[in-house]
Amino acid sequence: MVPDDLLSSDFLAARDRLRDGTIDDKQARQLKIAPNRRSAVIGEFLIDLPGFETKTVKVDGKPQRQPLSVPVFSALPVQDQLFHTVGSPPAAYLLFVIGLALIVFELYTAGVGVAGLVGAGCFVLSCYGFAVLPVRPVGVVLLVLAILGFTIDVQTGVPRVWSIIGAVSLVAGSLVLYDGYSLSWITLLVGIVGTTVFMVAGMPAMVRTRFSTPTIGREWMIGEVGEAVTNVSPEGVVRVRGALWRARTNRATPLALHDGVRVVEVDGLLLEVEPIEGGAVDYREKRRGEGDDDADPAVVLVDGEPLAPAADDA
């Protein structure tokens, strides 16, 4: 903030208009806060600055002002350039949503990696930007709620109500984030659409890939029986040994609510199930018999029990 004693009386008179609006060069001249003529080159602009010393000489018989003060042009230091950039409204907004999204992404990966470090850095820089910008707290809360809503549905693996809540909060938070400043449509498009696609499509795909390899110790679930707590057609939720699992039907056989189910395969966090009654002979059932050293390799298991030998015709 520039002290009032350093500002001209004309500028102070126009301050209220300048605070909430913009003016062009013609309006600036009318308000007497800019020279009455256009400055064709930067030298003409400099010699009109208050306190800039000049002298008048004749060139080809015409008077011309020449500078006595020596202007020095220098770039901002690197750190000042960085903070100047992150202190802009679009950069602070994008860094905030990107930082939160990458931190959530890191929660579903093993260890602390590049995504987590980059996300933390973006978040810290965005906090500096928010500290120097006119930010509405409700906008920040809505953005945090948006990422939280997306994260809840990423945990369940299926975009549902919380994804809708997250999308609505993201749009609302983006629109009301700054007091007296509106983000451009390009910035809003990148922030809203990019974050939504990443959290709704990218994150679930990454989680499925991350946990797609069957975890050692779940093979015991093959052959276990349970109950369908929703309709499984072709996917739903089942209860096995008191725990809820996402499940899909084997060979697309639909299962109704409260139907008995048997686990025939474990695919990461997803169980493949079939009805307890009427289960068909399957290579998975045969494979279960191959791990038993005492089992007869010619025996085929159906529903966990050996298939009864056929009666002799004799």
C-alpha angles and dihedrals in degrees: 000000000000114000115247093238089065093054127083121247090246091054092049090051091053096041097101091054093046094049095066103022148034132242135197127232093268092054090046090057091048090053089049093235093115134043116281091243134052117263105232094187135019091252091062089049092052097050090055093056115110111259095017107133119225140166130213119234133169118248115184088346094306126108115248131178117231126189123253095178112079112228117214120202118198136164123240116261115265094255091050091050089051094051091042088057098045088046090066115099098239094047094047092048095048093044090052097053093039091049094051092045093051092047089054089047090054091054089067096048129077115265130339110310143161094292092057094048093047091046093050091049092050091048094051092048091048090053089057090050092050090049093060098037131075096258125174111224091218089061092054091047091051092051092050090047089051093056090044091052092050090047093055091056092043086059092053091044095227125088105236139139095328091055089056090048089049094050093049092047091048093054094044094045092049092052098047099034098104128048109227096357130091122204118232119256091247091057091046091048092052094044100043103034095036094050094044094050091046094050099039100039109013101045098049090048090051092048092050090050093045094052100029094104109088109251119236110256099037096090088090088071092068105102095018117133127221145148134272110240092186135022107283104209099160097322132019143120128294134184118230119177090344095306125110118234135179108244143180128202123257111245089357093286105161119232125202129218113291093011116144114251137192124209112235101167141013117216106182104287093348125088123209109214141179135191115283090230119055098018111166126230105269137183088243090061090049090049091055089062093053094067093060111088091200095049121106106245089217093059117101118206121220118186088347095303129100115261109252112247117251116257116256115254091221 
